[in-house]
């Protein structure tokens, strides 16, 4: 099993919790900010997600991930991740691919 095959059911369940039936999702996350407090840490990352829904329409989600981490055995592990959507809905413009000029 490839990693993406193991992640697909988790991602589908996450999207379904928002009532989204998507065929493609492309996510772009910022570099973010992580603050360390001993063997605990918190992080904040801004995210843009672009999607193609099963019904043929588009989806745009802008939001912030709030993470908690724990330092264990020389590494860091996720303790929690919460998404705060700032906008979720159709894109406000037409998505068109334009040929690149050389």
C-alpha positions in Angstrom: 0.0 0.0 0.0 1.3 3.4 -0.9 1.1 6.3 1.6 -1.5 8.2 -0.5 -3.7 5.1 -0.6 -3.7 5.0 3.2 -4.4 8.7 3.5 -7.3 8.8 1.0 -10.0 7.4 3.4 -8.9 9.9 6.1 -9.1 12.8 3.7 -12.4 11.7 2.3 -13.9 11.4 5.8 -12.6 14.9 6.6 -14.1 16.4 3.5 -17.4 14.5 4.1 -17.6 16.1 7.6 -18.0 19.5 5.8 -20.5 18.0 3.3 -17.9 18.0 0.4 -17.8 15.3 -2.2 -14.6 16.1 -4.1 -12.7 14.4 -6.9 -9.6 16.5 -6.6 -8.2 18.7 -3.8 -5.0 20.7 -4.1 -3.6 22.2 -0.9 -1.1 25.0 -0.5 0.1 25.7 3.1 2.3 28.6 4.3 5.6 28.2 6.1 3.7 28.8 9.3 4.8 29.7 12.8 5.8 27.2 15.5 6.3 28.2 19.2 8.2 25.9 21.5 7.4 25.6 25.2 9.8 22.9 26.6 8.6 19.5 25.3 5.3 21.0 24.0 4.8 23.2 21.0 2.0 24.9 19.1 1.8 25.8 15.4 -0.3 28.0 13.1 -0.4 27.5 9.3 -2.4 29.3 6.7 -3.9 27.1 4.0 -5.6 27.4 0.6 -7.4 24.4 -0.8 -8.7 24.3 -4.4 -11.0 21.5 -5.4 -13.1 20.0 -8.2 -16.3 18.6 -6.8 -18.1 15.5 -8.1 -20.9 17.7 -9.5 -18.4 19.6 -11.7 -18.3 22.8 -9.7 -15.2 24.3 -8.0 -14.4 24.8 -4.4 -12.1 27.2 -2.6 -11.3 27.0 1.1 -9.1 29.5 2.9 -8.3 28.7 6.5 -5.9 28.4 9.4 -4.6 25.1 11.0 -3.9 25.3 14.7 -1.7 22.5 15.8 -0.3 21.1 19.1 2.8 19.0 19.2 4.6 16.9 21.8 8.4 16.2 21.9 9.0 12.5 22.6 12.0 10.3 22.2 14.0 12.9 20.2 11.1 13.7 17.8 7.9 15.6 17.6 4.4 14.2 17.3 1.1 15.7 16.5 -1.2 15.9 19.5 -4.0 17.7 17.8 -4.9 19.7 14.6 -7.9 22.0 14.3 -8.9 23.8 11.1 -10.6 27.2 11.3 -12.1 27.9 7.9 -12.1 31.6 6.9 -13.9 31.0 3.6 -15.4 27.9 2.0 -17.4 28.1 -1.1 -17.2 28.5 -4.9 -14.2 30.4 -6.3 -15.1 34.0 -7.0 -13.6 33.9 -10.5 -13.5 31.5 -13.4 -10.7 29.0 -13.4 -9.1 29.0 -16.8 -5.8 27.7 -18.0 -4.0 30.2 -20.2 -1.0 29.1 -22.3 2.3 30.5 -21.2 4.0 32.9 -23.6 7.6 32.3 -24.2 
